[in-house]
Amino acid sequence: MLDTVFTNITEGSLYNCLEIAQSENGETYRLLKVKKTKKELSIHSFFELGSLEEVVEHVDTNAPLLLCVDTANVLSKQLENIPSAQDAALVNEAFPNLDTGNIYWELTQKSSLPIVTIARKEYIDSLLVELEKYNIHPFQITLGLSGINSITPYIVEEEIRLAKYVLQLNDSSMVTISRYEGPVEPIEYMINGLSISNRYLLGFAQILEYIGKKESIGNLNALNDQFNSSFKNKRLFQMVGRGSLVFFIGMLVINFLFYNHYFEKVDNLNSELLANGSKKEQLLQLHATVQKKQERVELYTLVSGSKATLYLDRFAQKVPGSVTLEQLNFQPLEKTVQKNKPIELNHGVLSVSGVSRDVNAFSEWITDLETFDWIQNVETSDYDYLDKETSRFLLKIEFHED
């Protein structure tokens, strides 16, 4: 699981393979792009190009670029079955009198019918320098037919035609090669459900060999390790750099949003503070006005309160038993309280409501109240019969304030 995650980070899911091949008109460039999704491969796109300038326009520099060199400067030769021979001995057997220190070589199907592929270091190095001029950096390099055994198990045909060779497949998927001269007709081969032209077989074989983690045999391993490490480090650095940039930009945006949010709050609070300061002044003035009026009311209440207590005490002593009082209002409101208008009271007035169960007793009680020297006037404001013996009344009693 961790290996898969790390591979996705350092390599991605798209693989380029650039095959530099020999054609009737010289060298040609075949670019194949393969997409890896989970454990499945699909052909993303492919191009046959005439120059490195065109390659630069189509290659994805952020994806691994596998380089397959199969030009006239790359030679392949098949040997008889020599299972006990060492690698270098097989190279010398195929190409006697060559200084292996001056060539790059690779072996295919070493255990039976080995194929030795070689190219001069001088040629490969000059090719890499040329690619460098166009900012094309290989992720891995192979020579000619080196990766062909990665696809032979999936091909049902007995013969594969490539640009320089015709490959014969036997029952055990071993390859026998023979030189081919002349134009190559395009042929489609089915490889595990994928239709691939013979022009792109070597490129696909190299991609499949790399994804399948098959170790190549040859002296290109050190160079390929260097290419691998350089590309992965560069990609990792780019991803970390981009991730850090996105992180810091995100933090800046968040900080800005928080700052803007709280700045607006502070600005609103300052505006409210100014408004509240003005309102506070008005409230203080209003409070002073109310306090003065309250002092006047308290003074008046203090003076009249003692009288009210005396009058109410005398009044209660004269209430007959047949009368039930429901409400006493001392100095009731003159009218309903209205906004922005003074409160008006009926000074020197006592409002009394209740129920009488004896008409004669009620009349005598009214007469008695009128005889009190502190009462100026007794007025029956409302009188309703509830039944023959019971009535509801409302009295307005005016008394002397002196």
QUIGI-V479601 format. One record per run of one state. SS is the DSSP state (hx for helix, st for strand, lp for the rest). FROM is the first residue (numbers start at 1). TO is the last residue. If there is no record, write none. Layout:
ss:SS from:FROM to:TO
ss:SS from:FROM to:TO
//
This chain:
ss:lp from:1 to:1
ss:hx from:2 to:10
ss:lp from:11 to:13
ss:st from:14 to:23
ss:lp from:24 to:25
ss:st from:26 to:37
ss:lp from:38 to:39
ss:st from:40 to:49
ss:lp from:50 to:51
ss:hx from:52 to:58
ss:lp from:59 to:63
ss:st from:64 to:70
ss:lp from:71 to:74
ss:st from:75 to:78
ss:lp from:79 to:86
ss:hx from:87 to:94
ss:lp from:95 to:99
ss:hx from:100 to:102
ss:st from:103 to:108
ss:lp from:109 to:114
ss:st from:115 to:120
ss:hx from:121 to:133
ss:lp from:134 to:139
ss:st from:140 to:143
ss:lp from:144 to:148
ss:hx from:149 to:152
ss:lp from:153 to:158
ss:st from:159 to:161
ss:lp from:162 to:164
ss:st from:165 to:169
ss:lp from:170 to:174
ss:st from:175 to:179
ss:lp from:180 to:187
ss:st from:188 to:191
ss:lp from:192 to:193
ss:st from:194 to:197
ss:hx from:198 to:211
ss:lp from:212 to:216
ss:st from:217 to:218
ss:lp from:219 to:220
ss:hx from:221 to:317
ss:lp from:318 to:322
ss:st from:323 to:330
ss:lp from:331 to:332
ss:st from:333 to:333
ss:lp from:334 to:344
ss:st from:345 to:345
ss:lp from:346 to:348
ss:st from:349 to:356
ss:lp from:357 to:358
ss:hx from:359 to:370
ss:lp from:371 to:374
ss:st from:375 to:385
ss:lp from:386 to:390
ss:st from:391 to:399
ss:lp from:400 to:402
//
